[in-house]
Amino acid sequence: MVNVYCVKWGTKYERSFVEKLKESIEKHFTIEHKFNCFTDRPEKDYDVPVTHPELRGVWHKLSLFQFTGENLFFDLDIKINDNINFLTDEWKTFTCIDSTPWKKHKLATLAINNDTLINTSIMRWTDNKKVFDRFIEHRDLYLRLYTGIDRFIWNEGITHTTFKGTAISSWQEGIENNTIVLYNGKYVWY
């Protein structure tokens, strides 16, 4: 069984974002799975209390690496339009999204602004406990160095691969009708 996670921490997103994501996954993911919302405010039977309350915001995504097994993660600001079973095609390596299609215009400034060519709006992993342990061991340093887990993964040499194909896109590419559309940085809901 696949464990499907999202994170709702703080007040940036209303609870309706979780409910819409859950409904979309139930509709478009036909593989046996269990939906979990990792949250600082448990309300529903599928809510899982955050395990490291000292962390803030996006860093709770990284704390999901403490869980092993077949795991998928989705940000709350995505739209699923069609079957997403392809996300489970391969479990060997930690997998995230190639953000080159919407960041290619920034390639010249990547080194200057400490940006990345990956995105963790969707992630797949089986055992990344050592990555989380490494982060926790030097947590204060990493929190000062990086504004988010994309930069941590990219700059700390965390072994990863990216999802293949063109079924995942960002609104920043001007694509609004794909299997999965990321609204990363836009904060709107459909």
Accessible surface in RSA format (square Angstrom, percent):
REM  Atomic radii and reference values for relative SASA: ProtOr
REM  Chains: A
REM  Algorithm: Lee & Richards
REM  Probe-radius: 1.40
REM  Slices: 20
REM RES _ NUM      All-atoms   Total-Side   Main-Chain    Non-polar    All polar
REM                ABS   REL    ABS   REL    ABS   REL    ABS   REL    ABS   REL
RES MET A   1   131.08  67.9  72.12  47.7  58.96 140.4  71.18  60.5  59.90  79.4
RES VAL A   2     3.19   2.1   3.19   2.9   0.00   0.0   3.19   2.8   0.00   0.0
RES ASN A   3    38.54  26.6  38.54  37.2   0.00   0.0   0.00   0.0  38.54  37.3
RES VAL A   4     0.01   0.0   0.01   0.0   0.00   0.0   0.01   0.0   0.00   0.0
RES TYR A   5    14.69   6.9  14.66   8.3   0.03   0.1   1.37   1.0  13.32  16.4
RES CYS A   6     0.00   0.0   0.00   0.0   0.00   0.0   0.00   0.0   0.00   0.0
RES VAL A   7    20.71  13.6   9.46   8.6  11.24  27.1   9.46   8.2  11.24  30.5
RES LYS A   8    19.86   9.7  18.78  11.5   1.08   2.6   9.41   8.5  10.45  11.1
RES TRP A   9    74.96  30.1  60.33  29.2  14.62  34.3  55.42  29.6  19.54  31.7
RES GLY A  10    12.89  15.9   0.00   N/A  12.89  15.9  12.52  34.4   0.36   0.8
RES THR A  11   109.91  78.2  84.91  86.1  25.00  59.6  53.41  71.7  56.50  85.4
RES LYS A  12   127.93  62.4 111.06  68.1  16.87  40.2  71.96  64.8  55.97  59.6
RES TYR A  13    34.36  16.0  32.14  18.3   2.22   5.8  24.63  18.5   9.73  12.0
RES GLU A  14   118.83  68.2 112.27  84.9   6.56  15.6  43.04  83.2  75.79  61.9
RES ARG A  15    36.88  15.5  31.88  16.3   5.00  11.9  31.32  42.8   5.57   3.4
RES SER A  16    45.79  38.7  39.61  52.9   6.18  14.2  36.24  77.2   9.56  13.4
RES PHE A  17    17.74   8.9  17.74  11.0   0.00   0.0  17.74  10.8   0.00   0.0
RES VAL A  18     0.00   0.0   0.00   0.0   0.00   0.0   0.00   0.0   0.00   0.0
RES GLU A  19    48.07  27.6  47.97  36.3   0.10   0.2  28.18  54.5  19.89  16.2
RES LYS A  20    74.37  36.3  72.99  44.8   1.38   3.3  43.47  39.1  30.90  32.9
RES LEU A  21     0.93   0.5   0.75   0.5   0.17   0.4   0.93   0.7   0.00   0.0
RES LYS A  22    44.30  21.6  44.22  27.1   0.08   0.2  13.52  12.2  30.78  32.8
RES GLU A  23   109.36  62.8 104.05  78.7   5.31  12.6  39.89  77.2  69.47  56.7
RES SER A  24    14.38  12.1  11.13  14.9   3.25   7.5   4.49   9.6   9.89  13.9
RES ILE A  25     0.12   0.1   0.12   0.1   0.00   0.0   0.12   0.1   0.00   0.0
RES GLU A  26    93.93  53.9  70.64  53.4  23.30  55.5  31.73  61.4  62.21  50.8
RES LYS A  27   154.91  75.6 125.92  77.3  28.99  69.0  81.11  73.0  73.81  78.6
RES HIS A  28    25.26  13.8  23.73  16.5   1.53   3.9  13.27  13.7  11.99  13.9
RES PHE A  29     3.80   1.9   0.00   0.0   3.80   9.9   0.00   0.0   3.80  10.9
RES THR A  30   103.01  73.3  67.01  67.9  36.00  85.8  64.09  86.1  38.92  58.8
RES ILE A  31    60.37  34.4  54.60  40.7   5.77  13.9  59.01  42.5   1.35   3.7
RES GLU A  32   125.36  72.0 109.23  82.6  16.13  38.4  48.78  94.3  76.58  62.5
RES HIS A  33    43.30  23.7  21.30  14.8  22.00  56.3  15.45  15.9  27.85  32.4
RES LYS A  34   111.51  54.4 107.63  66.0   3.89   9.3  58.71  52.8  52.80  56.2
RES PHE A  35    13.11   6.6   6.43   4.0   6.67  17.4   6.43   3.9   6.67  19.1
RES ASN A  36     5.97   4.1   5.97   5.8   0.00   0.0   0.17   0.4   5.80   5.6
RES CYS A  37     0.00   0.0   0.00   0.0   0.00   0.0   0.00   0.0   0.00   0.0
RES PHE A  38     0.00   0.0   0.00   0.0   0.00   0.0   0.00   0.0   0.00   0.0
RES THR A  39     0.40   0.3   0.40   0.4   0.00   0.0   0.00   0.0   0.40   0.6
RES ASP A  40    52.23  36.6  25.82  25.7  26.41  62.4  17.06  40.2  35.17  35.1
RES ARG A  41   121.95  51.2 116.48  59.4   5.46  13.0  49.18  67.2  72.77  44.1
RES PRO A  42    71.47  52.1  46.90  42.8  24.57  89.3  47.28  39.0  24.20 150.4
RES GLU A  43   116.13  66.7  73.50  55.6  42.63 101.5  39.02  75.5  77.12  63.0
RES LYS A  44    93.85  45.8  80.90  49.6  12.95  30.8  32.47  29.2  61.39  65.4
RES ASP A  45   147.27 103.2 101.60 101.1  45.67 108.0  54.29 127.8  92.98  92.7
RES TYR A  46    27.41  12.8  22.21  12.6   5.20  13.5  27.32  20.5   0.09   0.1
RES ASP A  47    16.87  11.8   0.28   0.3  16.60  39.2   0.28   0.7  16.60  16.6
RES VAL A  48    41.23  27.1  40.44  36.6   0.79   1.9  41.23  35.8   0.00   0.0
RES PRO A  49    80.16  58.4  78.09  71.2   2.07   7.5  78.09  64.5   2.07  12.9
RES VAL A  50    21.37  14.1   8.52   7.7  12.85  31.0   8.52   7.4  12.85  34.8
RES THR A  51    63.59  45.2  37.51  38.0  26.07  62.1  44.13  59.3  19.46  29.4
RES HIS A  52    40.27  22.0  40.06  27.8   0.20   0.5  27.30  28.1  12.97  15.1
RES PRO A  53    88.02  64.1  81.81  74.6   6.21  22.6  83.19  68.7   4.83  30.0
RES GLU A  54    81.81  47.0  55.93  42.3  25.88  61.6  45.60  88.2  36.21  29.6
RES LEU A  55     1.03   0.6   0.02   0.0   1.01   2.5   1.03   0.7   0.00   0.0
RES ARG A  56   137.89  57.9 134.41  68.5   3.49   8.3  55.20  75.4  82.69  50.1
RES GLY A  57    29.20  36.0   0.00   N/A  29.20  36.0  28.08  77.1   1.12   2.5
RES VAL A  58    72.13  47.5  66.07  59.8   6.06  14.6  69.81  60.7   2.32   6.3
RES TRP A  59    18.01   7.2  18.01   8.7   0.00   0.0   8.07   4.3   9.94  16.1
RES HIS A  60     0.00   0.0   0.00   0.0   0.00   0.0   0.00   0.0   0.00   0.0
RES LYS A  61    17.97   8.8  17.97  11.0   0.00   0.0   6.40   5.8  11.57  12.3
RES LEU A  62     0.00   0.0   0.00   0.0   0.00   0.0   0.00   0.0   0.00   0.0
RES SER A  63     0.00   0.0   0.00   0.0   0.00   0.0   0.00   0.0   0.00   0.0
RES LEU A  64     0.00   0.0   0.00   0.0   0.00   0.0   0.00   0.0   0.00   0.0
RES PHE A  65     0.00   0.0   0.00   0.0   0.00   0.0   0.00   0.0   0.00   0.0
RES GLN A  66    41.47  23.2  31.43  23.0  10.04  23.9  12.36  26.3  29.11  22.1
RES PHE A  67    52.82  26.4  50.29  31.1   2.53   6.6  52.82  32.0   0.00   0.0
RES THR A  68    69.63  49.5  52.45  53.2  17.18  40.9  18.54  24.9  51.09  77.2
RES GLY A  69    36.50  45.0   0.00   N/A  36.50  45.0  33.30  91.4   3.20   7.2
RES GLU A  70    68.82  39.5  65.77  49.8   3.05   7.3  17.10  33.1  51.72  42.2
RES ASN A  71     0.00   0.0   0.00   0.0   0.00   0.0   0.00   0.0   0.00   0.0
RES LEU A  72     0.00   0.0   0.00   0.0   0.00   0.0   0.00   0.0   0.00   0.0
RES PHE A  73     1.60   0.8   1.60   1.0   0.00   0.0   1.60   1.0   0.00   0.0
RES PHE A  74     0.00   0.0   0.00   0.0   0.00   0.0   0.00   0.0   0.00   0.0
RES ASP A  75    27.98  19.6  26.62  26.5   1.36   3.2   6.10  14.4  21.88  21.8
RES LEU A  76     5.58   3.1   1.77   1.3   3.81   9.6   1.77   1.2   3.81  10.3
RES ASP A  77     9.55   6.7   9.49   9.4   0.06   0.1   0.00   0.0   9.55   9.5
RES ILE A  78     1.69   1.0   0.26   0.2   1.42   3.4   0.26   0.2   1.42   3.9
RES LYS A  79    55.43  27.0  55.15  33.8   0.28   0.7  12.38  11.1  43.05  45.9
RES ILE A  80     8.48   4.8   0.33   0.2   8.15  19.6   0.33   0.2   8.15  22.1
RES ASN A  81    47.42  32.7  23.44  22.7  23.98  57.8  16.15  38.9  31.27  30.2
RES ASP A  82    82.35  57.7  82.11  81.7   0.24   0.6  10.70  25.2  71.65  71.5
RES ASN A  83    63.70  43.9  55.60  53.7   8.10  19.5  30.21  72.7  33.49  32.4
RES ILE A  84     0.00   0.0   0.00   0.0   0.00   0.0   0.00   0.0   0.00   0.0
RES ASN A  85    37.47  25.8  35.68  34.5   1.78   4.3  16.86  40.6  20.61  19.9
RES PHE A  86    53.27  26.6  43.68  27.1   9.59  25.0  47.06  28.5   6.21  17.8
RES LEU A  87     0.00   0.0   0.00   0.0   0.00   0.0   0.00   0.0   0.00   0.0
RES THR A  88    19.66  14.0   8.94   9.1  10.72  25.5   3.61   4.9  16.04  24.2
RES ASP A  89   115.19  80.7  78.10  77.7  37.09  87.7  32.48  76.4  82.71  82.5
RES GLU A  90    58.75  33.7  54.29  41.1   4.46  10.6  47.32  91.5  11.43   9.3
RES TRP A  91    42.91  17.2  35.09  17.0   7.81  18.3  29.35  15.6  13.56  22.0
RES LYS A  92   186.22  90.8 148.40  91.1  37.82  90.1 100.41  90.4  85.82  91.4
RES THR A  93    41.62  29.6  36.61  37.1   5.01  11.9  14.77  19.8  26.85  40.6
RES PHE A  94     8.94   4.5   1.70   1.1   7.24  18.8   1.84   1.1   7.10  20.3
RES THR A  95     0.00   0.0   0.00   0.0   0.00   0.0   0.00   0.0   0.00   0.0
RES CYS A  96     0.00   0.0   0.00   0.0   0.00   0.0   0.00   0.0   0.00   0.0
RES ILE A  97     6.34   3.6   6.10   4.5   0.24   0.6   6.34   4.6   0.00   0.0
RES ASP A  98    58.56  41.0  52.80  52.6   5.76  13.6  13.86  32.6  44.69  44.6
RES SER A  99     0.00   0.0   0.00   0.0   0.00   0.0   0.00   0.0   0.00   0.0
RES THR A 100    44.26  31.5  44.26  44.9   0.00   0.0  36.13  48.5   8.13  12.3
RES PRO A 101    57.98  42.3  46.73  42.6  11.25  40.9  49.58  40.9   8.40  52.2
RES TRP A 102     8.90   3.6   3.58   1.7   5.32  12.5   5.97   3.2   2.92   4.7
RES LYS A 103    21.35  10.4  21.35  13.1   0.00   0.0  13.67  12.3   7.69   8.2
RES LYS A 104   128.91  62.9 119.18  73.1   9.73  23.2  69.74  62.8  59.17  63.0
RES HIS A 105   139.91  76.5 101.76  70.7  38.15  97.6  88.39  91.1  51.51  59.9
RES LYS A 106    75.31  36.7  72.67  44.6   2.63   6.3  36.59  32.9  38.71  41.2
RES LEU A 107    86.22  48.0  72.13  51.6  14.09  35.4  72.35  50.8  13.87  37.3
RES ALA A 108    96.55  88.8  61.49  94.9  35.06  79.8  74.12 104.4  22.43  59.4
RES THR A 109    59.62  42.4  59.62  60.4   0.00   0.0  55.07  74.0   4.54   6.9
RES LEU A 110    24.90  13.9  23.25  16.6   1.65   4.1  23.41  16.4   1.48   4.0
RES ALA A 111   101.86  93.7  64.90 100.1  36.96  84.1  77.06 108.5  24.80  65.7
RES ILE A 112   147.29  83.8 116.79  87.0  30.50  73.5 123.09  88.6  24.20  65.7
RES ASN A 113    72.46  50.0  51.14  49.4  21.32  51.3  38.78  93.3  33.68  32.6
RES ASN A 114    52.98  36.5  48.96  47.3   4.02   9.7  28.32  68.2  24.66  23.8
RES ASP A 115    11.58   8.1   8.44   8.4   3.15   7.4   0.10   0.2  11.48  11.5
RES THR A 116     0.39   0.3   0.39   0.4   0.00   0.0   0.20   0.3   0.18   0.3
RES LEU A 117    34.10  19.0  31.88  22.8   2.22   5.6  31.88  22.4   2.22   6.0
RES ILE A 118     2.38   1.4   2.38   1.8   0.00   0.0   2.38   1.7   0.00   0.0
RES ASN A 119    13.17   9.1  13.17  12.7   0.00   0.0   0.00   0.0  13.17  12.7
RES THR A 120     0.81   0.6   0.34   0.3   0.47   1.1   0.00   0.0   0.81   1.2
RES SER A 121     2.74   2.3   2.33   3.1   0.41   1.0   0.05   0.1   2.69   3.8
RES ILE A 122     0.00   0.0   0.00   0.0   0.00   0.0   0.00   0.0   0.00   0.0
RES MET A 123     0.00   0.0   0.00   0.0   0.00   0.0   0.00   0.0   0.00   0.0
RES ARG A 124    12.41   5.2  12.41   6.3   0.00   0.0   0.17   0.2  12.25   7.4
RES TRP A 125     1.28   0.5   0.45   0.2   0.83   2.0   1.28   0.7   0.00   0.0
RES THR A 126    44.26  31.5  41.23  41.8   3.04   7.2  22.52  30.3  21.74  32.9
RES ASP A 127    87.38  61.2  69.91  69.6  17.48  41.3  23.48  55.3  63.90  63.7
RES ASN A 128    13.90   9.6  13.90  13.4   0.00   0.0   0.00   0.0  13.90  13.4
RES LYS A 129    96.63  47.1  96.24  59.1   0.39   0.9  40.05  36.1  56.57  60.3
RES LYS A 130   162.29  79.2 152.93  93.8   9.36  22.3  99.10  89.2  63.19  67.3
RES VAL A 131    10.58   7.0   9.48   8.6   1.10   2.6  10.58   9.2   0.00   0.0
RES PHE A 132     8.99   4.5   8.99   5.6   0.00   0.0   8.99   5.4   0.00   0.0
RES ASP A 133    83.59  58.6  79.11  78.7   4.48  10.6  27.61  65.0  55.97  55.8
RES ARG A 134    86.98  36.5  83.16  42.4   3.82   9.1  36.84  50.4  50.13  30.4
RES PHE A 135     0.00   0.0   0.00   0.0   0.00   0.0   0.00   0.0   0.00   0.0
RES ILE A 136    56.52  32.2  46.17  34.4  10.35  24.9  46.17  33.2  10.35  28.1
RES GLU A 137   130.33  74.8  96.57  73.1  33.76  80.4  37.95  73.4  92.38  75.4
RES HIS A 138    80.80  44.2  74.35  51.7   6.45  16.5  47.24  48.7  33.56  39.0
RES ARG A 139    70.10  29.4  68.66  35.0   1.44   3.4   5.86   8.0  64.24  38.9
RES ASP A 140    75.28  52.7  70.68  70.4   4.60  10.9  19.55  46.0  55.74  55.6
RES LEU A 141    94.52  52.6  90.78  64.9   3.74   9.4  91.90  64.5   2.62   7.0
RES TYR A 142    12.21   5.7  12.21   6.9   0.00   0.0   1.96   1.5  10.25  12.6
RES LEU A 143    65.91  36.7  45.82  32.8  20.10  50.5  46.08  32.4  19.84  53.4
RES ARG A 144   192.26  80.7 155.51  79.3  36.74  87.5  71.23  97.3 121.03  73.4
RES LEU A 145    90.00  50.1  72.28  51.7  17.72  44.6  74.53  52.3  15.48  41.6
RES TYR A 146    18.02   8.4  14.02   8.0   4.00  10.4   6.44   4.8  11.59  14.3
RES THR A 147   112.64  80.1  84.67  85.8  27.97  66.7  87.94 118.1  24.70  37.3
RES GLY A 148     8.52  10.5   0.00   N/A   8.52  10.5   8.52  23.4   0.00   0.0
RES ILE A 149     2.64   1.5   1.13   0.8   1.50   3.6   1.13   0.8   1.50   4.1
RES ASP A 150    26.22  18.4  25.86  25.7   0.36   0.8   7.12  16.8  19.09  19.0
RES ARG A 151    62.70  26.3  62.70  32.0   0.00   0.0   1.86   2.5  60.85  36.9
RES PHE A 152     0.00   0.0   0.00   0.0   0.00   0.0   0.00   0.0   0.00   0.0
RES ILE A 153     0.23   0.1   0.00   0.0   0.23   0.6   0.00   0.0   0.23   0.6
RES TRP A 154    91.78  36.8  74.05  35.8  17.73  41.6  54.55  29.1  37.23  60.4
RES ASN A 155    64.66  44.6  32.64  31.5  32.02  77.1  12.22  29.4  52.44  50.7
RES GLU A 156    38.72  22.2  27.04  20.5  11.68  27.8   4.41   8.5  34.32  28.0
RES GLY A 157    62.30  76.8   0.00   N/A  62.30  76.8  38.24 104.9  24.06  53.9
RES ILE A 158    10.92   6.2   5.57   4.2   5.35  12.9   8.19   5.9   2.74   7.4
RES THR A 159   105.90  75.3  91.20  92.5  14.70  35.0  65.01  87.3  40.89  61.8
RES HIS A 160    58.55  32.0  34.84  24.2  23.71  60.7  23.31  24.0  35.25  41.0
RES THR A 161    37.28  26.5  31.39  31.8   5.89  14.0  23.31  31.3  13.98  21.1
RES THR A 162    30.90  22.0  27.99  28.4   2.90   6.9  11.60  15.6  19.30  29.2
RES PHE A 163    20.28  10.1   6.83   4.2  13.46  35.0   8.18   5.0  12.10  34.6
RES LYS A 164   157.90  77.0 138.94  85.2  18.96  45.1 117.84 106.1  40.06  42.7
RES GLY A 165    69.73  86.0   0.00   N/A  69.73  86.0  35.45  97.3  34.28  76.8
RES THR A 166   122.26  87.0 109.38 110.9  12.88  30.7  79.29 106.5  42.96  64.9
RES ALA A 167    26.87  24.7  21.27  32.8   5.60  12.7  25.02  35.2   1.86   4.9
RES ILE A 168    26.30  15.0   8.47   6.3  17.82  43.0   8.47   6.1  17.82  48.4
RES SER A 169     2.25   1.9   2.25   3.0   0.00   0.0   2.25   4.8   0.00   0.0
RES SER A 170     0.00   0.0   0.00   0.0   0.00   0.0   0.00   0.0   0.00   0.0
RES TRP A 171    72.69  29.2  66.76  32.3   5.93  13.9  66.76  35.6   5.93   9.6
RES GLN A 172    77.25  43.2  43.75  32.0  33.50  79.8  17.85  38.0  59.40  45.1
RES GLU A 173    55.10  31.6  20.73  15.7  34.37  81.8  14.71  28.5  40.38  33.0
RES GLY A 174    63.56  78.4   0.00   N/A  63.56  78.4  33.20  91.1  30.36  68.0
RES ILE A 175    69.15  39.4  65.88  49.1   3.27   7.9  69.15  49.8   0.00   0.0
RES GLU A 176    85.41  49.0  74.37  56.3  11.04  26.3  53.38 103.2  32.03  26.2
RES ASN A 177   133.70  92.2 109.59 105.9  24.11  58.1  30.75  74.0 102.95  99.5
RES ASN A 178    28.31  19.5  19.87  19.2   8.43  20.3   9.90  23.8  18.41  17.8
RES THR A 179    26.66  19.0  22.59  22.9   4.07   9.7   2.71   3.6  23.95  36.2
RES ILE A 180     0.00   0.0   0.00   0.0   0.00   0.0   0.00   0.0   0.00   0.0
RES VAL A 181     0.00   0.0   0.00   0.0   0.00   0.0   0.00   0.0   0.00   0.0
RES LEU A 182     0.00   0.0   0.00   0.0   0.00   0.0   0.00   0.0   0.00   0.0
RES TYR A 183    13.41   6.3  13.41   7.6   0.00   0.0   5.80   4.4   7.61   9.4
RES ASN A 184    19.85  13.7  17.71  17.1   2.15   5.2  14.87  35.8   4.98   4.8
RES GLY A 185    80.92  99.8   0.00   N/A  80.92  99.8  40.75 111.8  40.16  90.0
RES LYS A 186    77.01  37.6  57.80  35.5  19.21  45.7  31.68  28.5  45.33  48.3
RES TYR A 187    96.59  45.1  85.70  48.8  10.88  28.3  70.94  53.3  25.65  31.6
RES VAL A 188    63.76  42.0  57.74  52.3   6.02  14.5  63.76  55.4   0.00   0.0
RES TRP A 189    42.72  17.1  13.31   6.4  29.41  69.1  13.86   7.4  28.87  46.8
RES TYR A 190   108.77  50.8  55.37  31.5  53.40 139.0  85.58  64.3  23.19  28.6
END  Absolute sums over single chains surface
CHAIN  1 A     9313.9       7317.4       1996.5       5037.3       4276.7
END  Absolute sums over all chains
TOTAL          9313.9       7317.4       1996.5       5037.3       4276.7
